[in-house]
Amino acid sequence: MTAAPPRVEHRTRANGIELAWDSFGDPAAEPLLLVMGLGAQMVAWDDAFCARLAEAGGHRVIRFDNRDIGHSTHLTLLGVPDIQALMAQAMAGLPLRAPYDLRDMAADCVGLLDALGIARAHIVGASMGGAIGQELCIHHPQRMLSFTSIMSSTGAPGLPPPTPEAMAVLFSPAPTTFAAYQAHYAKVWRVLRGPGSFPLDEARDAEKAQLVFLRGLNPAGVARQLAAILASGNRKPALRNVRMPTLVIHGDDDPLVPVACGVDVADAIAGSQLLRIPGMGHALPIPMWPQIVDAIAAHTARHPGD
């Protein structure tokens, strides 16, 4: 069997920065943009998952590194925000100032679509990427064909918080040596996947940890992304006015963004479909790919471009 050619990664100027991206499927097919979550590189969208999505939906699937992560621009000159102070201000209901917010990150998506000559795309966002997708629905609906929100939240007050274990791994600093990082990576995903057993995913943790580590870590960038989430506040009132075909996918066992948050997203966007997946945590486990991919492909098929 002939080995698959190596993936070609591109760096493209978009919204005043450079974004690293690659794609799967026919370049002429209807585009679908994948937006990843807090501190997660584009390779968190697994190659095989992307290829499966491209085939099932007949899409050109595009994934990219958000600003401040992976091979996209690291905004070092913006400094490192005081996350504890921002969280205290948020709890007190005070206005927050951050180096940038999720609306800026949504503008990065639009800039990438502009650079690639794409007028409208299906948007699929996971976790923080789902919140960025919500900002696109609010501010750039004309650039979207449909929206899929996976394990995300409206940011509305009063929603259930993460479990203590999930909060602990979220704030645990990433080690700077590979051996320590490998163990850290396995622990983080063991918590985020939830209480179920996922041997297929666990068997690949060492390989995925190496890929992420070699592409480069940027703890200060993760802090700036977290500040962006905090500063972006409650999107629910604005989402009430959104009229975007929306699919909400959420795991019943999500320890970081509890399933009530996904229910809240579906409630906020009129006409949304909600798919709750039993046994799924804050991850995209291999055994659940068929259900997730088929749901996204069916959703995008109902809302094709011109």
PyMOL commands that set and color helices and strands:
alter all, ss='L'
color gray80, all
select helices_A, chain A and resi 42-44+47-57+76-78+83-91+102-115+128-139+141-143+164-170+178-192+199-202+205-215+219-232+236-239+259-268+286-301
alter helices_A, ss='H'
color red, helices_A
select strands_A, chain A and resi 10-14+17-24+30-35+59-64+121-126+144-150+246-251+273-277
alter strands_A, ss='S'
color yellow, strands_A
deselect
rebuild
show_as cartoon
